Amino acid sequence: MTDPEEIAAIIIEPIQGEGGYVPAPKTFLVELQRVARKHGILLVVDEVQSGMGRTGKWWASDHAGIEPDILCTAKGIASGMPLGATIARASVMNWKPGAHASTFGGNPVSIAAAQATLDLLEGGLIENARRIGDYLFARMSGWREKFPIVGDVRGRGLMIGVEIVRDQKTKEKAPDLRNLILRKAFEKGLLVLGAGENTVRLAPPLVIDEDQADFAVKTLEECLKETQK
């Protein structure tokens, strides 16, 4: 066991990205913040994949109501242009101007893309992520009963993971079946990626509409049916 005084910070993804799109339970995040505050440990959240409106709120950590000391974001912040940002409490980030620099920081084109992205997010794309996310989860709610190889459908907003297993009771992972689904989907015109060992990730652009969501669900259902045979 480590003495709390020897721990500077706790770093966590509110929703695991490459780990398989696994959301941390709200109660876990709330308790983690309480413990960190109690011992003066900084709570750092990695929102590189889950931030910038993807989950239907600005940050995935907002769903738990926590307030991290430091928040890391990138990727969606500039809609594909290279940009990252560290956001922190004033008490933490109290550097004087010029105290910190980055060789590739401050790219004006990336900053312009980020400003346009923020306008679009505030103009309705965060709400669209929430609305279409709810729509997708509703369409996929019966997949565990319908498809024996689906172990779980999880996530928030437009950050959705479909876990592929050999057995729903044992949760034995089926990476080969997951990869087969990815290939079948590609052949049918749907581009999806894997996450973790056995999860299909759905992370569409925040501009997605219901017709496009319907196509994705219909295509994946076809792939699941063909794969489990």
SVG drawing of the C-alpha trace seen along z (x, -y; Angstrom):
<svg xmlns="http://www.w3.org/2000/svg" viewBox="-35 -36 45 57">
<polyline fill="none" stroke="black" stroke-width="0.4" points="0.0,0.0 1.3,-3.5 1.1,-6.4 -1.3,-9.0 1.4,-11.7 3.6,-10.0 0.9,-10.2 0.9,-13.4 -2.0,-12.7 -4.5,-10.1 -5.1,-9.9 -8.2,-8.3 -10.3,-8.1 -14.0,-8.7 -14.7,-6.3 -11.9,-4.0 -11.0,-4.5 -8.5,-2.0 -9.4,0.2 -12.7,1.1 -15.1,-1.9 -15.8,-1.1 -17.5,-3.8 -16.4,-4.3 -19.4,-4.1 -20.6,-7.4 -20.3,-6.3 -16.7,-5.3 -15.7,-8.6 -17.5,-10.5 -15.7,-8.5 -12.4,-8.8 -12.7,-12.6 -13.6,-12.5 -10.5,-10.4 -8.3,-12.7 -9.6,-15.8 -9.2,-14.3 -5.5,-13.6 -4.6,-16.6 -4.1,-14.4 -4.7,-16.0 -7.4,-14.3 -6.5,-14.3 -9.0,-13.2 -8.1,-12.2 -10.9,-13.4 -8.9,-13.1 -11.5,-10.6 -14.5,-11.3 -14.4,-15.1 -15.6,-17.9 -19.3,-16.9 -18.9,-13.3 -20.9,-11.9 -23.7,-14.5 -22.1,-16.8 -18.9,-18.8 -17.0,-16.2 -17.7,-12.6 -16.8,-13.5 -19.8,-15.9 -22.1,-12.9 -20.7,-12.1 -20.8,-15.7 -17.1,-15.7 -14.7,-18.6 -11.2,-17.4 -8.1,-19.5 -6.6,-18.9 -8.4,-17.9 -6.6,-16.8 -8.2,-17.1 -7.2,-16.8 -8.5,-15.3 -12.1,-16.6 -11.0,-20.0 -10.0,-21.0 -12.0,-18.5 -9.0,-16.6 -6.4,-19.4 -3.4,-18.7 -4.2,-20.4 -4.3,-19.5 -5.0,-21.4 -4.5,-21.1 -7.2,-22.7 -6.6,-23.2 -7.7,-25.0 -6.1,-28.4 -4.5,-27.2 -2.7,-24.4 -1.8,-26.3 -0.4,-29.4 2.6,-29.7 3.8,-33.1 3.5,-34.0 6.4,-32.3 7.1,-29.8 5.9,-26.9 6.3,-26.5 5.7,-23.9 7.7,-23.6 4.5,-22.9 2.1,-24.8 -0.1,-27.7 -0.5,-26.7 -2.9,-29.4 -4.7,-27.1 -5.4,-24.6 -6.6,-27.4 -9.0,-28.6 -10.3,-25.1 -10.8,-24.8 -12.7,-28.1 -15.0,-27.0 -15.4,-23.6 -16.4,-25.3 -19.0,-27.4 -20.5,-24.3 -20.6,-22.4 -22.3,-25.3 -24.6,-25.7 -26.2,-22.2 -23.7,-19.4 -23.5,-18.5 -27.2,-18.2 -27.2,-16.2 -24.6,-13.8 -27.0,-13.3 -30.1,-12.8 -28.6,-10.5 -26.8,-8.6 -30.0,-8.0 -31.6,-6.9 -28.8,-4.4 -28.9,-2.9 -32.7,-2.5 -32.2,-0.7 -29.5,1.5 -31.1,2.2 -32.2,5.7 -28.9,6.9 -27.8,9.1 -31.1,11.0 -31.0,11.1 -27.4,12.0 -25.6,14.5 -22.2,13.1 -23.0,9.7 -21.8,9.4 -22.6,5.8 -23.6,2.5 -22.2,-0.4 -21.0,-4.0 -22.6,-7.4 -23.8,-9.7 -21.8,-8.9 -19.2,-6.9 -20.6,-3.4 -18.9,0.0 -20.3,3.4 -18.5,6.2 -18.2,9.4 -18.0,12.7 -18.1,16.4 -20.3,16.9 -22.5,14.3 -22.2,16.0 -18.4,16.4 -17.8,13.3 -15.0,15.2 -13.6,12.7 -13.9,13.3 -11.4,11.0 -11.5,13.1 -15.3,12.7 -14.9,9.0 -12.4,8.7 -14.7,10.6 -17.5,8.2 -15.2,5.2 -14.3,6.7 -17.9,7.6 -19.1,4.0 -16.3,2.5 -17.5,4.7 -21.0,3.4 -20.0,-0.2 -19.7,-0.9 -16.4,-1.9 -16.0,-0.9 -12.9,-0.2 -12.1,2.0 -11.3,1.0 -9.7,3.2 -9.4,6.9 -13.0,7.6 -15.1,4.5 -16.6,2.8 -16.4,-1.0 -19.0,-3.4 -17.7,-6.9 -19.3,-8.7 -19.0,-12.4 -21.2,-14.6 -23.1,-15.7 -24.6,-12.2 -28.4,-12.1 -31.0,-9.4 -30.9,-8.0 -27.2,-7.5 -27.6,-6.0 -30.3,-3.6 -27.9,-2.5 -25.2,-1.7 -27.5,0.3 -29.0,2.2 -25.6,3.0 -24.2,4.1 -27.2,6.3 -26.5,8.0 -22.9,8.5 -23.8,10.0 -26.3,12.4 -23.8,13.6 -20.9,13.9 -22.8,15.9 -23.8,18.5"/>
</svg>
